[in-house]
Amino acid sequence: MIIKNAEYVTSIVSKKLFEGNAPEIAIAGRSNVGKSSFINMLTNRKKLARSSSEPGRTRMLNYFSLNDGECFLVDLPGYGYAKVTDKERDSWKGLIEYYLQESKNLRFVFLIVDIRHDPSELDLQLASYLDYYSIPYLLVATKADKLSKEGRKKALSVVAKGFQKEPEQLLVVSSLTGIGREEVLDAISSRL
């Protein structure tokens, strides 16, 4: 896929869906894993999705149009952030589950993980949830620039094993250097 333009469209905070017919690709992952940076890298826009050093900033469904509405990226709230109330955390979880269950336009999910860390229990739960409901997803290991080439290979093997996948089944990216961008765009093209 060639992304010619990308624009923020809307944010949804309640259990309702964006009205449209274009395919949607959800971006899911724990708080502070780099979802916003991933969107910015993918669209080649530095500040399209707001990134923050403070975890838990994405608290709603954020829709971004690609190529004048050809498809949408949907940034889901991050999970696993400890400094919020149980009520707020449950609200985010409910919003994520509602979207994943009810969106008729969802084609697949990019499940974003940090290549430097073993998958968290919540990462594995989300993967299991997606498997259970037959929602297609691709694992994306971010922050590849933080490791040497050899370190990346070892870390990828550990992350893949945690998800019971082969390392080749994961996409490795760096939002800072653009590593893996073309592979991600190819993955989008092949699934749309």
N, C-alpha and C positions, 0 to 999 in steps of 0.2 A: 504494500500500500504506500502511496505517496501522499503525505499530508501537506496539502497546499495552504490550508488555513485552519485555525482552531480558535474557538471563542467560548467563553463562559456563558452559559445559558440561564441556569436557575439553580436554586438550592431548595430542597424539600425537607421539612423537619417533621412532618407527620406522616401517618400511614396513608399516603396517596401516591400515585405514580404520575410521572411526566406524560402528558398526552402527545403521542407521536407514533409513527410506524417504523422509524429507522432502527436498524440493529443497534444494540447496546452491549458494551463491554464493561464489566464491573472491575474496579480496582479494589482489592481487599488486602488487609494486613494489619498487624498490630500497630499500636500508636508509635509514632516516631520511626517507623521502618523505612520511610522514604517514598511513600505513595505520591505525594505532591511533587517531589523532585522527579520521580519516574514519569509523571504526566508531563511535566515541563520539558524533560529530556526528549520524550517521545514526540511532542508537538514542536520542538525546537523553539519554545517560548520560555524565557527566563522566569516570568512572573504570572503565568496563566493560572496555575494552581498555587495558592498561597501555602508556602512551607514555613514551618516554625521550629525553633529548637525546643519549644515547649510541647511535650506530648499531649495528645487529646484535643487538638485544635479543630479537627474535622468532626463536626457533631451532627451533620445532616447528609443527605444525598446531594452531591454536587454534580451537575450535568455540564459536560463540555461537548460542544458540537465540533465535529471534524468535517472539513470540506463542505461547508454550507449545509450541514444536516445529513450528509451521507451516512454517518453513524455517530454514536455518542459514546464518550467515556463517562462512566458514573463512578465517582470517588465515594466509597462507602466510609462511614465512621471507623476510626481505628479501634481496635479492641485491646484489652489488657492494661489500660491506663489506671493506675491505682488511686490517683488523687481526685476522684470524683465519687459522688454518693452512689450507693447501690441502686437507688431509684434511677439516676441518670444513666448508669451503666446498663441497667435492664432496658431502659428506653432505647439506647443505641442498638442493643442486641435485637430488640423487637423490630426496630426499623430495618436492620440488615436482613433479618429473617423474612420480614414482610416483602422487601424488595426481591430477594432471591426466589421466594415462592410465587409471587404474583406478577412479576414483570413478564409480559408476553414477548417483549423485544430482546430480552437478555440472550445473547449468543454464547458467551463464555465469560469466565472470571480469570483475571490475572491475580493469583495469590502471591503476594509480595513477602519475601522473608529476607533477613539480613544474612549474607553468606558467612559472616564471622561468628554466628551463634547457632547452636543446635536449635531445631524447631521447638517452639514452646508448646506447652500442652494445648493452648488455645489455637495455635497454628494447626496442630494435628486434629483438633476437634473440628475446625472449619473444613479441613480437607475431607475428613470423614463425613461431615454433613453434606458437602458437595457430592461426594461419591454416593451417599445414601439416596439423595434426591436426583441422581443422574444429571447433575449440572456440570457441564464440561469446564475444566479449568487448566491453566498452565501455571506451573511454579516458576517464579522469577526471583533469582537471588541477586539482591542489590548490594551496593557498596564494594564492588569488585576492585575498585581502585585502591582500597585500603590494604590490600594484600599483594604480595609478590605473585608472579605467575605460578610458581610452585605452591605457594601457600593457598592460592585460589583453588588449585586442583585438589589439594587435600581437604580444604574446607567444603568444597562442593560435594566431595564424596561423603563427608559426614552428614551434610544437610540432606542429600539424596537418600542416604540410608535411613535417616529419621523418618522420612515419608514413604519408605519402602519403594523407592524408585531408583532407576539407573541415573547416573550423573548426566547422561546425554538427554534425559527427559526434562531437564531444567534449563531455563534461559539465564545466562549470567550477564548482568548489566552494571554499568556505572553511570549514574546521572552526571557525574562530574566530567568524565572523559568521553562519554558517548559509547563506551564498549557495549556491544550487544544491541544497539538501537536497530540496525538493519534486520537482525534476526527476529526482533519483536515485531517490526513492521511486516516481515514476511509471514510471521505466525498469524497476525491479524488478517492479512490478505487470504491466507489459505482457509481461514475459518469463516470469512464473510462471503 
